[in-house]
Amino acid sequence: MKAAGWAMAGAGRFALAEKALGAGRLIAGRDHRISALPWPASKWTASRDIPEPPAETFRQWWNRTHEGGRG
């Protein structure tokens, strides 16, 4: 939660985190799940899988469907 709070504390950080989600699509397996991550995230993936991130972020979807965000 501390990492999420840090990432969401600023617009630039959040945008960078959204871009990093693309890497999650690269490491997801054929079943579209991330089942192993390096420490410290391995503590989570040791007992849970993470779904593959979507191809499009919410912000990208919003801008695409609401005329550049002017909805």
All heavy atoms as a GROMACS GRO file, in nm:
protein
  548
    1MET      N    1   0.082  -0.119   0.000
    1MET     CA    2   0.000   0.000   0.000
    1MET      C    3   0.087   0.126   0.000
    1MET      O    4   0.047   0.225  -0.058
    1MET     CB    5  -0.094  -0.001   0.119
    1MET     CG    6  -0.199  -0.112   0.114
    1MET     SD    7  -0.292  -0.123  -0.041
    1MET     CE    8  -0.393   0.021  -0.032
    2LYS      N    9   0.203   0.118   0.064
    2LYS     CA   10   0.292   0.234   0.062
    2LYS      C   11   0.338   0.265  -0.079
    2LYS      O   12   0.344   0.380  -0.120
    2LYS     CB   13   0.412   0.211   0.153
    2LYS     CG   14   0.381   0.225   0.298
    2LYS     CD   15   0.507   0.213   0.381
    2LYS     CE   16   0.476   0.227   0.528
    2LYS     NZ   17   0.597   0.225   0.610
    3ALA      N   18   0.369   0.159  -0.155
    3ALA     CA   19   0.414   0.179  -0.294
    3ALA      C   20   0.302   0.238  -0.378
    3ALA      O   21   0.325   0.329  -0.458
    3ALA     CB   22   0.461   0.047  -0.353
    4ALA      N   23   0.180   0.190  -0.358
    4ALA     CA   24   0.066   0.244  -0.433
    4ALA      C   25   0.043   0.390  -0.395
    4ALA      O   26   0.017   0.474  -0.482
    4ALA     CB   27  -0.059   0.162  -0.406
    5GLY      N   28   0.051   0.421  -0.268
    5GLY     CA   29   0.034   0.558  -0.223
    5GLY      C   30   0.140   0.650  -0.282
    5GLY      O   31   0.109   0.762  -0.324
    6TRP      N   32   0.263   0.602  -0.287
    6TRP     CA   33   0.371   0.682  -0.344
    6TRP      C   34   0.345   0.706  -0.492
    6TRP      O   35   0.359   0.818  -0.541
    6TRP     CB   36   0.506   0.611  -0.324
    6TRP     CG   37   0.620   0.687  -0.381
    6TRP    CD1   38   0.692   0.785  -0.320
    6TRP    CD2   39   0.676   0.674  -0.512
    6TRP    NE1   40   0.790   0.833  -0.405
    6TRP    CE2   41   0.781   0.766  -0.524
    6TRP    CE3   42   0.646   0.593  -0.621
    6TRP    CZ2   43   0.856   0.780  -0.640
    6TRP    CZ3   44   0.722   0.606  -0.737
    6TRP    CH2   45   0.825   0.699  -0.745
    7ALA      N   46   0.306   0.601  -0.565
    7ALA     CA   47   0.283   0.612  -0.709
    7ALA      C   48   0.166   0.705  -0.740
    7ALA      O   49   0.167   0.775  -0.840
    7ALA     CB   50   0.258   0.474  -0.769
    8MET      N   51   0.066   0.707  -0.653
    8MET     CA   52  -0.053   0.788  -0.678
    8MET      C   53  -0.041   0.930  -0.621
    8MET      O   54  -0.134   1.009  -0.637
    8MET     CB   55  -0.176   0.719  -0.620
    8MET     CG   56  -0.209   0.592  -0.691
    8MET     SD   57  -0.356   0.518  -0.616
    8MET     CE   58  -0.342   0.352  -0.678
    9ALA      N   59   0.070   0.961  -0.559
    9ALA     CA   60   0.085   1.091  -0.495
    9ALA      C   61   0.106   1.205  -0.594
    9ALA      O   62   0.091   1.321  -0.557
    9ALA     CB   63   0.202   1.087  -0.396
   10GLY      N   64   0.140   1.174  -0.716
   10GLY     CA   65   0.162   1.279  -0.815
   10GLY      C   66   0.122   1.231  -0.953
   10GLY      O   67   0.130   1.112  -0.984
   11ALA      N   68   0.078   1.324  -1.037
   11ALA     CA   69   0.033   1.288  -1.172
   11ALA      C   70   0.145   1.224  -1.253
   11ALA      O   71   0.123   1.128  -1.326
   11ALA     CB   72  -0.022   1.411  -1.243
   12GLY      N   73   0.267   1.276  -1.240
   12GLY     CA   74   0.380   1.221  -1.314
   12GLY      C   75   0.412   1.079  -1.270
   12GLY      O   76   0.440   0.992  -1.353
   13ARG      N   77   0.408   1.056  -1.141
   13ARG     CA   78   0.434   0.921  -1.089
   13ARG      C   79   0.328   0.822  -1.136
   13ARG      O   80   0.357   0.710  -1.173
   13ARG     CB   81   0.436   0.921  -0.937
   13ARG     CG   82   0.552   0.993  -0.877
   13ARG     CD   83   0.540   0.989  -0.727
   13ARG     NE   84   0.639   1.074  -0.663
   13ARG     CZ   85   0.645   1.094  -0.534
   13ARG    NH1   86   0.558   1.037  -0.453
   13ARG    NH2   87   0.737   1.172  -0.483
   14PHE      N   88   0.202   0.868  -1.134
   14PHE     CA   89   0.093   0.781  -1.175
   14PHE      C   90   0.105   0.748  -1.324
   14PHE      O   91   0.083   0.634  -1.365
   14PHE     CB   92  -0.041   0.845  -1.143
   14PHE     CG   93  -0.156   0.750  -1.153
   14PHE    CD1   94  -0.176   0.655  -1.054
   14PHE    CD2   95  -0.243   0.754  -1.260
   14PHE    CE1   96  -0.280   0.565  -1.062
   14PHE    CE2   97  -0.348   0.664  -1.268
   14PHE     CZ   98  -0.367   0.570  -1.169
   15ALA      N   99   0.138   0.846  -1.405
   15ALA     CA  100   0.156   0.823  -1.549
   15ALA      C  101   0.271   0.724  -1.574
   15ALA      O  102   0.260   0.636  -1.660
   15ALA     CB  103   0.183   0.955  -1.621
   16LEU      N  104   0.378   0.737  -1.497
   16LEU     CA  105   0.489   0.643  -1.510
   16LEU      C  106   0.447   0.502  -1.470
   16LEU      O  107   0.481   0.405  -1.536
   16LEU     CB  108   0.607   0.689  -1.424
   16LEU     CG  109   0.734   0.608  -1.434
   16LEU    CD1  110   0.790   0.610  -1.574
   16LEU    CD2  111   0.838   0.661  -1.336
   17ALA      N  112   0.368   0.491  -1.365
   17ALA     CA  113   0.319   0.360  -1.321
   17ALA      C  114   0.230   0.298  -1.428
   17ALA      O  115   0.237   0.177  -1.454
   17ALA     CB  116   0.243   0.373  -1.189
   18GLU      N  117   0.148   0.379  -1.494
   18GLU     CA  118   0.064   0.328  -1.602
   18GLU      C  119   0.149   0.275  -1.717
   18GLU      O  120   0.119   0.170  -1.774
   18GLU     CB  121  -0.029   0.436  -1.655
   18GLU     CG  122  -0.147   0.464  -1.567
   18GLU     CD  123  -0.241   0.566  -1.627
   18GLU    OE1  124  -0.194   0.660  -1.696
   18GLU    OE2  125  -0.362   0.552  -1.607
   19LYS      N  126   0.256   0.344  -1.749
   19LYS     CA  127   0.345   0.297  -1.856
   19LYS      C  128   0.414   0.167  -1.816
   19LYS      O  129   0.434   0.080  -1.900
   19LYS     CB  130   0.449   0.404  -1.889
   19LYS     CG  131   0.390   0.522  -1.962
   19LYS     CD  132   0.495   0.624  -1.996
   19LYS     CE  133   0.430   0.743  -2.065
   19LYS     NZ  134   0.526   0.845  -2.101
   20ALA      N  135   0.446   0.153  -1.690
   20ALA     CA  136   0.512   0.031  -1.642
   20ALA      C  137   0.420  -0.090  -1.650
   20ALA      O  138   0.468  -0.204  -1.658
   20ALA     CB  139   0.561   0.051  -1.499
   21LEU      N  140   0.290  -0.067  -1.651
   21LEU     CA  141   0.197  -0.179  -1.662
   21LEU      C  142   0.215  -0.256  -1.792
   21LEU      O  143   0.187  -0.375  -1.799
   21LEU     CB  144   0.052  -0.130  -1.652
   21LEU     CG  145   0.005  -0.089  -1.514
   21LEU    CD1  146  -0.136  -0.034  -1.522
   21LEU    CD2  147   0.011  -0.205  -1.418
   22GLY      N  148   0.265  -0.188  -1.894
   22GLY     CA  149   0.290  -0.255  -2.021
   22GLY      C  150   0.388  -0.369  -2.006
   22GLY      O  151   0.378  -0.471  -2.075
   23ALA      N  152   0.482  -0.356  -1.914
   23ALA     CA  153   0.578  -0.465  -1.888
   23ALA      C  154   0.506  -0.587  -1.833
   23ALA      O  155   0.547  -0.701  -1.860
   23ALA     CB  156   0.686  -0.418  -1.791
   24GLY      N  157   0.399  -0.567  -1.759
   24GLY     CA  158   0.322  -0.678  -1.706
   24GLY      C  159   0.262  -0.763  -1.815
   24GLY      O  160   0.251  -0.885  -1.803
   25ARG      N  161   0.226  -0.700  -1.926
   25ARG     CA  162   0.172  -0.776  -2.038
   25ARG      C  163   0.280  -0.863  -2.101
   25ARG      O  164   0.252  -0.970  -2.154
   25ARG     CB  165   0.112  -0.682  -2.142
   25ARG     CG  166  -0.010  -0.607  -2.089
   25ARG     CD  167  -0.077  -0.523  -2.195
   25ARG     NE  168  -0.116  -0.597  -2.313
   25ARG     CZ  169  -0.219  -0.681  -2.322
   25ARG    NH1  170  -0.293  -0.703  -2.215
   25ARG    NH2  171  -0.249  -0.741  -2.434
   26LEU      N  172   0.405  -0.817  -2.092
   26LEU     CA  173   0.516  -0.894  -2.150
   26LEU      C  174   0.550  -1.017  -2.066
   26LEU      O  175   0.589  -1.119  -2.121
   26LEU     CB  176   0.640  -0.805  -2.164
   26LEU     CG  177   0.628  -0.689  -2.262
   26LEU    CD1  178   0.754  -0.603  -2.255
   26LEU    CD2  179   0.604  -0.740  -2.404
   27ILE      N  180   0.536  -1.007  -1.935
   27ILE     CA  181   0.576  -1.120  -1.850
   27ILE      C  182   0.462  -1.215  -1.818
   27ILE      O  183   0.484  -1.320  -1.758
   27ILE     CB  184   0.643  -1.071  -1.719
   27ILE    CG1  185   0.548  -0.988  -1.635
   27ILE    CG2  186   0.770  -0.996  -1.748
   27ILE    CD1  187   0.604  -0.953  -1.499
   28ALA      N  188   0.340  -1.178  -1.858
   28ALA     CA  189   0.226  -1.269  -1.837
   28ALA      C  190   0.241  -1.390  -1.928
   28ALA      O  191   0.290  -1.380  -2.041
   28ALA     CB  192   0.095  -1.197  -1.866
   29GLY      N  193   0.202  -1.504  -1.879
   29GLY     CA  194   0.212  -1.626  -1.957
   29GLY      C  195   0.099  -1.641  -2.057
   29GLY      O  196   0.018  -1.551  -2.076
   30ARG      N  197   0.095  -1.757  -2.119
   30ARG     CA  198  -0.010  -1.784  -2.217
   30ARG      C  199  -0.149  -1.781  -2.155
   30ARG      O  200  -0.248  -1.758  -2.224
   30ARG     CB  201   0.013  -1.920  -2.281
   30ARG     CG  202   0.131  -1.922  -2.372
   30ARG     CD  203   0.145  -2.056  -2.440
   30ARG     NE  204   0.264  -2.055  -2.522
   30ARG     CZ  205   0.301  -2.154  -2.598
   30ARG    NH1  206   0.228  -2.264  -2.602
   30ARG    NH2  207   0.411  -2.145  -2.669
   31ASP      N  208  -0.154  -1.805  -2.026
   31ASP     CA  209  -0.284  -1.802  -1.956
   31ASP      C  210  -0.322  -1.660  -1.914
   31ASP      O  211  -0.420  -1.639  -1.842
   31ASP     CB  212  -0.284  -1.895  -1.836
   31ASP     CG  213  -0.180  -1.857  -1.732
   31ASP    OD1  214  -0.098  -1.766  -1.756
   31ASP    OD2  215  -0.179  -1.920  -1.625
   32HIS      N  216  -0.241  -1.561  -1.956
   32HIS     CA  217  -0.267  -1.419  -1.928
   32HIS      C  218  -0.264  -1.388  -1.778
   32HIS      O  219  -0.339  -1.304  -1.729
   32HIS     CB  220  -0.399  -1.373  -1.991
   32HIS     CG  221  -0.404  -1.396  -2.137
   32HIS    ND1  222  -0.337  -1.317  -2.227
   32HIS    CD2  223  -0.464  -1.494  -2.211
   32HIS    CE1  224  -0.357  -1.362  -2.349
   32HIS    NE2  225  -0.433  -1.470  -2.342
   33ARG      N  226  -0.177  -1.457  -1.706
   33ARG     CA  227  -0.162  -1.435  -1.562
   33ARG      C  228  -0.014  -1.422  -1.530
   33ARG      O  229   0.070  -1.486  -1.590
   33ARG     CB  230  -0.223  -1.550  -1.484
   33ARG     CG  231  -0.371  -1.567  -1.517
   33ARG     CD  232  -0.441  -1.667  -1.433
   33ARG     NE  233  -0.496  -1.621  -1.307
   33ARG     CZ  234  -0.574  -1.517  -1.287
   33ARG    NH1  235  -0.602  -1.437  -1.385
   33ARG    NH2  236  -0.623  -1.489  -1.168
   34ILE      N  237   0.017  -1.340  -1.432
   34ILE     CA  238   0.154  -1.325  -1.382
   34ILE      C  239   0.161  -1.410  -1.257
   34ILE      O  240   0.092  -1.384  -1.158
   34ILE     CB  241   0.186  -1.178  -1.352
   34ILE    CG1  242   0.170  -1.093  -1.478
   34ILE    CG2  243   0.326  -1.165  -1.294
   34ILE    CD1  244   0.172  -0.944  -1.452
   35SER      N  245   0.242  -1.514  -1.262
   35SER     CA  246   0.246  -1.608  -1.148
   35SER      C  247   0.376  -1.604  -1.070
   35SER      O  248   0.386  -1.668  -0.966
   35SER     CB  249   0.218  -1.750  -1.197
   35SER     OG  250   0.311  -1.785  -1.297
   36ALA      N  251   0.476  -1.529  -1.117
   36ALA     CA  252   0.602  -1.518  -1.044
   36ALA      C  253   0.664  -1.381  -1.067
   36ALA      O  254   0.676  -1.336  -1.181
   36ALA     CB  255   0.698  -1.627  -1.089
   37LEU      N  256   0.700  -1.316  -0.959
   37LEU     CA  257   0.768  -1.187  -0.963
   37LEU      C  258   0.887  -1.191  -0.869
   37LEU      O  259   0.890  -1.272  -0.776
   37LEU     CB  260   0.673  -1.074  -0.920
   37LEU     CG  261   0.561  -1.039  -1.018
   37LEU    CD1  262   0.465  -0.940  -0.952
   37LEU    CD2  263   0.616  -0.981  -1.146
   38PRO      N  264   0.986  -1.104  -0.890
   38PRO     CA  265   1.100  -1.099  -0.798
   38PRO      C  266   1.060  -1.041  -0.662
   38PRO      O  267   0.956  -0.977  -0.649
   38PRO     CB  268   1.201  -1.008  -0.869
   38PRO     CG  269   1.123  -0.931  -0.968
   38PRO     CD  270   1.001  -1.011  -1.002
   39TRP      N  271   1.145  -1.065  -0.561
   39TRP     CA  272   1.121  -1.013  -0.427
   39TRP      C  273   1.114  -0.862  -0.433
   39TRP      O  274   1.186  -0.801  -0.511
   39TRP     CB  275   1.235  -1.057  -0.334
   39TRP     CG  276   1.207  -1.026  -0.192
   39TRP    CD1  277   1.142  -1.104  -0.104
   39TRP    CD2  278   1.240  -0.906  -0.122
   39TRP    NE1  279   1.131  -1.041   0.017
   39TRP    CE2  280   1.192  -0.918   0.008
   39TRP    CE3  281   1.304  -0.788  -0.156
   39TRP    CZ2  282   1.206  -0.819   0.103
   39TRP    CZ3  283   1.318  -0.689  -0.061
   39TRP    CH2  284   1.270  -0.705   0.067
   40PRO      N  285   1.030  -0.794  -0.362
   40PRO     CA  286   0.940  -0.839  -0.257
   40PRO      C  287   0.803  -0.883  -0.310
   40PRO      O  288   0.723  -0.937  -0.235
   40PRO     CB  289   0.925  -0.718  -0.167
   40PRO     CG  290   0.936  -0.602  -0.260
   40PRO     CD  291   1.036  -0.646  -0.365
   41ALA      N  292   0.775  -0.860  -0.438
   41ALA     CA  293   0.645  -0.898  -0.493
   41ALA      C  294   0.626  -1.050  -0.495
   41ALA      O  295   0.513  -1.097  -0.502
   41ALA     CB  296   0.629  -0.841  -0.634
   42SER      N  297   0.735  -1.125  -0.486
   42SER     CA  298   0.724  -1.272  -0.485
   42SER      C  299   0.646  -1.321  -0.364
   42SER      O  300   0.588  -1.429  -0.367
   42SER     CB  301   0.863  -1.336  -0.488
   42SER     OG  302   0.937  -1.300  -0.373
   43LYS      N  303   0.644  -1.242  -0.258
   43LYS     CA  304   0.565  -1.280  -0.141
   43LYS      C  305   0.416  -1.285  -0.178
   43LYS      O  306   0.342  -1.365  -0.124
   43LYS     CB  307   0.589  -1.184  -0.025
   43LYS     CG  308   0.728  -1.196   0.032
   43LYS     CD  309   0.744  -1.101   0.149
   43LYS     CE  310   0.879  -1.120   0.213
   43LYS     NZ  311   0.881  -1.226   0.312
   44TRP      N  312   0.374  -1.201  -0.269
   44TRP     CA  313   0.236  -1.202  -0.316
   44TRP      C  314   0.214  -1.317  -0.415
   44TRP      O  315   0.120  -1.393  -0.403
   44TRP     CB  316   0.202  -1.069  -0.381
   44TRP     CG  317   0.063  -1.063  -0.438
   44TRP    CD1  318   0.026  -1.096  -0.563
   44TRP    CD2  319  -0.056  -1.025  -0.369
   44TRP    NE1  320  -0.109  -1.079  -0.579
   44TRP    CE2  321  -0.162  -1.036  -0.460
   44TRP    CE3  322  -0.084  -0.982  -0.239
   44TRP    CZ2  323  -0.293  -1.006  -0.426
   44TRP    CZ3  324  -0.214  -0.953  -0.207
   44TRP    CH2  325  -0.317  -0.964  -0.299
   45THR      N  326   0.302  -1.327  -0.515
   45THR     CA  327   0.281  -1.427  -0.620
   45THR      C  328   0.311  -1.569  -0.575
   45THR      O  329   0.281  -1.664  -0.648
   45THR     CB  330   0.363  -1.393  -0.746
   45THR    OG1  331   0.501  -1.383  -0.712
   45THR    CG2  332   0.315  -1.265  -0.810
   46ALA      N  333   0.366  -1.588  -0.457
   46ALA     CA  334   0.388  -1.723  -0.406
   46ALA      C  335   0.255  -1.793  -0.379
   46ALA      O  336   0.246  -1.916  -0.388
   46ALA     CB  337   0.472  -1.720  -0.278
   47SER      N  338   0.150  -1.715  -0.350
   47SER     CA  339   0.021  -1.777  -0.321
   47SER      C  340  -0.093  -1.725  -0.408
   47SER      O  341  -0.204  -1.773  -0.397
   47SER     CB  342  -0.014  -1.756  -0.174
   47SER     OG  343  -0.019  -1.619  -0.144
   48ARG      N  344  -0.064  -1.628  -0.495
   48ARG     CA  345  -0.169  -1.571  -0.579
   48ARG      C  346  -0.112  -1.539  -0.717
   48ARG      O  347   0.004  -1.507  -0.730
   48ARG     CB  348  -0.220  -1.439  -0.520
   48ARG     CG  349  -0.278  -1.450  -0.384
   48ARG     CD  350  -0.292  -1.309  -0.325
   48ARG     NE  351  -0.326  -1.313  -0.186
   48ARG     CZ  352  -0.238  -1.320  -0.086
   48ARG    NH1  353  -0.110  -1.324  -0.112
   48ARG    NH2  354  -0.279  -1.322   0.038
   49ASP      N  355  -0.198  -1.542  -0.816
   49ASP     CA  356  -0.161  -1.494  -0.949
   49ASP      C  357  -0.217  -1.354  -0.967
   49ASP      O  358  -0.314  -1.315  -0.903
   49ASP     CB  359  -0.219  -1.584  -1.057
   49ASP     CG  360  -0.153  -1.720  -1.064
   49ASP    OD1  361  -0.042  -1.734  -1.009
   49ASP    OD2  362  -0.211  -1.811  -1.125
   50ILE      N  363  -0.155  -1.279  -1.056
   50ILE     CA  364  -0.202  -1.145  -1.088
   50ILE      C  365  -0.252  -1.148  -1.232
   50ILE      O  366  -0.182  -1.197  -1.320
   50ILE     CB  367  -0.086  -1.042  -1.076
   50ILE    CG1  368  -0.029  -1.043  -0.935
   50ILE    CG2  369  -0.134  -0.903  -1.114
   50ILE    CD1  370   0.098  -0.962  -0.920
   51PRO      N  371  -0.372  -1.099  -1.258
   51PRO     CA  372  -0.419  -1.096  -1.396
   51PRO      C  373  -0.332  -1.005  -1.482
   51PRO      O  374  -0.277  -0.906  -1.434
   51PRO     CB  375  -0.561  -1.040  -1.387
   51PRO     CG  376  -0.594  -1.031  -1.244
   51PRO     CD  377  -0.469  -1.045  -1.165
   52GLU      N  378  -0.320  -1.039  -1.606
   52GLU     CA  379  -0.246  -0.956  -1.700
   52GLU      C  380  -0.308  -0.817  -1.705
   52GLU      O  381  -0.432  -0.804  -1.710
   52GLU     CB  382  -0.253  -1.022  -1.838
   52GLU     CG  383  -0.188  -0.946  -1.949
   52GLU     CD  384  -0.206  -1.019  -2.080
   52GLU    OE1  385  -0.320  -1.036  -2.125
   52GLU    OE2  386  -0.105  -1.061  -2.137
   53PRO      N  387  -0.229  -0.711  -1.704
   53PRO     CA  388  -0.286  -0.575  -1.713
   53PRO      C  389  -0.358  -0.558  -1.847
   53PRO      O  390  -0.321  -0.619  -1.947
   53PRO     CB  391  -0.163  -0.484  -1.706
   53PRO     CG  392  -0.056  -0.565  -1.644
   53PRO     CD  393  -0.083  -0.706  -1.687
   54PRO      N  394  -0.460  -0.474  -1.851
   54PRO     CA  395  -0.532  -0.451  -1.976
   54PRO      C  396  -0.442  -0.383  -2.080
   54PRO      O  397  -0.345  -0.314  -2.045
   54PRO     CB  398  -0.648  -0.361  -1.937
   54PRO     CG  399  -0.608  -0.299  -1.809
   54PRO     CD  400  -0.514  -0.394  -1.741
   55ALA      N  401  -0.476  -0.401  -2.205
   55ALA     CA  402  -0.397  -0.340  -2.313
   55ALA      C  403  -0.410  -0.188  -2.313
   55ALA      O  404  -0.321  -0.118  -2.360
   55ALA     CB  405  -0.442  -0.397  -2.447
   56GLU      N  406  -0.520  -0.138  -2.260
   56GLU     CA  407  -0.546   0.005  -2.260
   56GLU      C  408  -0.576   0.050  -2.117
   56GLU      O  409  -0.657  -0.011  -2.048
   56GLU     CB  410  -0.668   0.030  -2.351
   56GLU     CG  411  -0.708   0.172  -2.368
   56GLU     CD  412  -0.824   0.186  -2.466
   56GLU    OE1  413  -0.926   0.114  -2.454
   56GLU    OE2  414  -0.811   0.269  -2.555
   57THR      N  415  -0.511   0.158  -2.073
   57THR     CA  416  -0.538   0.211  -1.940
   57THR      C  417  -0.672   0.286  -1.940
   57THR      O  418  -0.726   0.320  -2.046
   57THR     CB  419  -0.429   0.308  -1.893
   57THR    OG1  420  -0.432   0.426  -1.975
   57THR    CG2  421  -0.290   0.244  -1.898
   58PHE      N  422  -0.724   0.314  -1.821
   58PHE     CA  423  -0.848   0.389  -1.811
   58PHE      C  424  -0.832   0.526  -1.877
   58PHE      O  425  -0.920   0.573  -1.950
   58PHE     CB  426  -0.891   0.406  -1.665
   58PHE     CG  427  -1.012   0.493  -1.650
   58PHE    CD1  428  -1.138   0.442  -1.674
   58PHE    CD2  429  -0.999   0.626  -1.616
   58PHE    CE1  430  -1.251   0.523  -1.663
   58PHE    CE2  431  -1.111   0.708  -1.604
   58PHE     CZ  432  -1.237   0.656  -1.628
   59ARG      N  433  -0.720   0.592  -1.852
   59ARG     CA  434  -0.699   0.725  -1.911
   59ARG      C  435  -0.698   0.719  -2.062
   59ARG      O  436  -0.751   0.807  -2.129
   59ARG     CB  437  -0.568   0.786  -1.860
   59ARG     CG  438  -0.572   0.832  -1.718
   59ARG     CD  439  -0.440   0.894  -1.683
   59ARG     NE  440  -0.436   0.929  -1.543
   59ARG     CZ  441  -0.345   1.006  -1.490
   59ARG    NH1  442  -0.248   1.057  -1.564
   59ARG    NH2  443  -0.347   1.034  -1.362
   60GLN      N  444  -0.632   0.617  -2.118
   60GLN     CA  445  -0.630   0.601  -2.264
   60GLN      C  446  -0.770   0.579  -2.317
   60GLN      O  447  -0.809   0.638  -2.418
   60GLN     CB  448  -0.539   0.485  -2.303
   60GLN     CG  449  -0.394   0.512  -2.279
   60GLN     CD  450  -0.309   0.387  -2.288
   60GLN    OE1  451  -0.357   0.275  -2.271
   60GLN    NE2  452  -0.181   0.406  -2.315
   61TRP      N  453  -0.848   0.493  -2.250
   61TRP     CA  454  -0.985   0.467  -2.291
   61TRP      C  455  -1.068   0.595  -2.286
   61TRP      O  456  -1.143   0.626  -2.377
   61TRP     CB  457  -1.048   0.359  -2.202
   61TRP     CG  458  -1.194   0.344  -2.223
   61TRP    CD1  459  -1.256   0.272  -2.322
   61TRP    CD2  460  -1.297   0.408  -2.149
   61TRP    NE1  461  -1.391   0.286  -2.312
   61TRP    CE2  462  -1.421   0.370  -2.206
   61TRP    CE3  463  -1.298   0.492  -2.039
   61TRP    CZ2  464  -1.542   0.413  -2.157
   61TRP    CZ3  465  -1.420   0.534  -1.990
   61TRP    CH2  466  -1.539   0.496  -2.049
   62TRP      N  467  -1.055   0.669  -2.176
   62TRP     CA  468  -1.133   0.791  -2.158
   62TRP      C  469  -1.102   0.892  -2.268
   62TRP      O  470  -1.192   0.949  -2.328
   62TRP     CB  471  -1.104   0.852  -2.021
   62TRP     CG  472  -1.188   0.972  -1.992
   62TRP    CD1  473  -1.159   1.102  -2.017
   62TRP    CD2  474  -1.320   0.972  -1.934
   62TRP    NE1  475  -1.261   1.184  -1.978
   62TRP    CE2  476  -1.362   1.106  -1.927
   62TRP    CE3  477  -1.402   0.871  -1.888
   62TRP    CZ2  478  -1.485   1.142  -1.876
   62TRP    CZ3  479  -1.526   0.908  -1.836
   62TRP    CH2  480  -1.565   1.041  -1.831
   63ASN      N  481  -0.974   0.912  -2.295
   63ASN     CA  482  -0.936   1.006  -2.400
   63ASN      C  483  -0.987   0.962  -2.536
   63ASN      O  484  -1.029   1.044  -2.618
   63ASN     CB  485  -0.785   1.027  -2.404
   63ASN     CG  486  -0.737   1.112  -2.290
   63ASN    OD1  487  -0.809   1.201  -2.242
   63ASN    ND2  488  -0.616   1.089  -2.245
   64ARG      N  489  -0.984   0.831  -2.562
   64ARG     CA  490  -1.030   0.779  -2.690
   64ARG      C  491  -1.182   0.792  -2.705
   64ARG      O  492  -1.231   0.825  -2.813
   64ARG     CB  493  -0.988   0.633  -2.704
   64ARG     CG  494  -1.030   0.568  -2.835
   64ARG     CD  495  -0.976   0.425  -2.848
   64ARG     NE  496  -1.009   0.340  -2.736
   64ARG     CZ  497  -1.128   0.279  -2.718
   64ARG    NH1  498  -1.227   0.296  -2.804
   64ARG    NH2  499  -1.148   0.199  -2.614
   65THR      N  500  -1.256   0.771  -2.600
   65THR     CA  501  -1.402   0.770  -2.609
   65THR      C  502  -1.468   0.902  -2.573
   65THR      O  503  -1.589   0.916  -2.594
   65THR     CB  504  -1.461   0.659  -2.519
   65THR    OG1  505  -1.423   0.683  -2.382
   65THR    CG2  506  -1.413   0.522  -2.562
   66HIS      N  507  -1.393   0.996  -2.520
   66HIS     CA  508  -1.454   1.123  -2.479
   66HIS      C  509  -1.382   1.242  -2.543
   66HIS      O  510  -1.352   1.342  -2.477
   66HIS     CB  511  -1.450   1.137  -2.326
   66HIS     CG  512  -1.539   1.040  -2.257
   66HIS    ND1  513  -1.503   0.910  -2.233
   66HIS    CD2  514  -1.664   1.055  -2.209
   66HIS    CE1  515  -1.602   0.848  -2.172
   66HIS    NE2  516  -1.702   0.933  -2.157
   67GLU      N  517  -1.352   1.231  -2.669
   67GLU     CA  518  -1.294   1.342  -2.746
   67GLU      C  519  -1.177   1.408  -2.675
   67GLU      O  520  -1.178   1.527  -2.646
   67GLU     CB  521  -1.401   1.445  -2.779
   67GLU     CG  522  -1.515   1.389  -2.858
   67GLU     CD  523  -1.626   1.490  -2.878
   67GLU    OE1  524  -1.599   1.611  -2.870
   67GLU    OE2  525  -1.738   1.448  -2.904
   68GLY      N  526  -1.076   1.329  -2.643
   68GLY     CA  527  -0.958   1.384  -2.580
   68GLY      C  528  -0.977   1.421  -2.435
   68GLY      O  529  -0.903   1.501  -2.381
   69GLY      N  530  -1.077   1.365  -2.369
   69GLY     CA  531  -1.098   1.390  -2.226
   69GLY      C  532  -1.193   1.504  -2.196
   69GLY      O  533  -1.213   1.540  -2.083
   70ARG      N  534  -1.255   1.562  -2.300
   70ARG     CA  535  -1.346   1.676  -2.276
   70ARG      C  536  -1.490   1.631  -2.261
   70ARG      O  537  -1.580   1.712  -2.267
   70ARG     CB  538  -1.333   1.775  -2.391
   70ARG     CG  539  -1.199   1.844  -2.393
   70ARG     CD  540  -1.197   1.951  -2.500
   70ARG     NE  541  -1.220   1.894  -2.633
   70ARG     CZ  542  -1.125   1.856  -2.717
   70ARG    NH1  543  -1.001   1.867  -2.681
   70ARG    NH2  544  -1.154   1.808  -2.835
   71GLY      N  545  -1.515   1.500  -2.242
   71GLY     CA  546  -1.637   1.432  -2.224
   71GLY      C  547  -1.763   1.497  -2.217
   71GLY      O  548  -1.871   1.483  -2.210
   0.00000   0.00000   0.00000
